[in-house]
Amino acid sequence: MTTESPRWFKSSYSSNGGQCVEIAANLAVSRGVVPVRDSKDLRGPVLDIPTHAFTSFVTGVKAAEFGAI
């Protein structure tokens, strides 16, 4: 069992507009998940996204698979 704590960070593309999420990528190898949380609610719930699913999501975003807003 690992006792490593999440090291939270926001994307460098974040404009601090209050609509951000933070991730803790440091747990991807040791726990097999990428924790995600709302940057406005640091004590709120955390979603543990399986590493393979998070990787697929990021790949899709980079390829513009989800369309423009």
C-alpha positions as CSV (number, residue, x, y, z in Angstrom):
1,M,0.0,0.0,0.0
2,T,1.2,3.5,-0.8
3,T,0.9,6.5,1.4
4,E,1.8,9.0,-1.3
5,S,-0.3,12.1,-1.2
6,P,-1.8,13.8,-4.3
7,R,0.1,16.7,-5.7
8,W,-2.6,18.9,-7.2
9,F,-2.1,21.2,-10.2
10,K,-4.1,23.1,-12.8
11,S,-3.3,23.2,-16.4
12,S,-1.0,25.9,-17.6
13,Y,-3.8,26.8,-20.0
14,S,-6.0,27.7,-17.1
15,S,-7.0,31.4,-17.1
16,N,-8.1,31.4,-13.4
17,G,-11.6,32.1,-14.5
18,G,-13.0,29.9,-11.8
19,Q,-14.1,27.1,-14.1
20,C,-11.1,24.8,-13.5
21,V,-10.3,21.3,-12.4
22,E,-7.1,20.1,-10.8
23,I,-5.5,16.7,-11.2
24,A,-2.9,14.7,-9.3
25,A,-1.0,12.9,-12.0
26,N,1.7,11.8,-9.5
27,L,-0.7,8.9,-8.5
28,A,-1.1,7.4,-12.0
29,V,1.7,4.9,-11.7
30,S,1.4,4.0,-8.0
31,R,-2.4,3.8,-7.8
32,G,-3.5,3.4,-11.4
33,V,-5.8,6.5,-11.2
34,V,-5.7,10.2,-11.9
35,P,-7.6,12.0,-9.2
36,V,-9.6,15.0,-10.4
37,R,-11.3,17.7,-8.3
38,D,-13.0,21.1,-8.6
39,S,-10.5,23.8,-8.0
40,K,-13.1,25.9,-6.2
41,D,-14.0,23.2,-3.7
42,L,-10.7,21.8,-2.4
43,R,-12.4,19.8,0.3
44,G,-15.1,18.5,-2.0
45,P,-15.4,15.2,-3.7
46,V,-12.5,13.7,-5.8
47,L,-13.1,11.5,-8.8
48,D,-10.5,8.8,-9.3
49,I,-10.3,8.3,-13.0
50,P,-8.5,5.1,-14.2
51,T,-5.3,6.0,-15.9
52,H,-6.2,4.4,-19.2
53,A,-9.5,6.3,-19.3
54,F,-7.8,9.6,-18.5
55,T,-5.2,9.0,-21.2
56,S,-7.9,8.3,-23.7
57,F,-9.8,11.5,-22.7
58,V,-6.7,13.7,-23.0
59,T,-5.9,12.1,-26.4
60,G,-9.5,12.9,-27.6
61,V,-9.2,16.5,-26.4
62,K,-6.0,17.0,-28.2
63,A,-7.5,15.6,-31.4
64,A,-10.6,17.8,-31.1
65,E,-12.8,14.8,-31.0
66,F,-15.4,16.5,-28.7
67,G,-16.1,19.5,-30.9
68,A,-15.8,23.2,-30.2
69,I,-17.7,25.1,-27.6
